[in-house]
Amino acid sequence: MREPADILREHGLSITAQRIAVLRAVSHRPHSTADALTEEVRTEIGAVSKQAVYNALGILADKGVIRRIQPAGSPALYEDRAGDNHHHLICRTCGKTVDVDCATGETPCLTASNDAGFRIDEAEVIYWGTCPQCLAAAARG
């Protein structure tokens, strides 16, 4: 990960200890919830409110520094891989989430069969299944 202060500067954001700690936490624990990231931030800088972490996550996602993923029926997840229109694969059993590049290496997923007059600039695809570890555990037991 590049220097967090440089990333914040590039996006016109003020540099705060909370934002730096949140960026580091998202980098260390991609696809984590805000609550999990709050615990990570607290280990780095000590006392910080959950609201401060939520605020930092919100502004960082709004500015495109990080990406917010909202799987159906699950809390939002955050990652620092932003701006490349990749997708995700989520295990239905344990919730493990991994990045999946666009199916053909380009962005055909941005070409909808019927765009209804919209100018589409992003597609969010989530594949659901069972990860290898959960499949192995199910086979054993």
Secondary structure, DSSP 8 states (H G I E B T S, - for coil): ---HHHHHHHTT----HHHHHHHHHHHHSTTB-HHHHHHHHHHHHS---HHHHHHHHHHHHHTTSSEEE--TTS--EEES--SS--EEEEETTT--EEEE--TTSS-GGGS-S--TT--------EEEE--HHHHHHHHH-
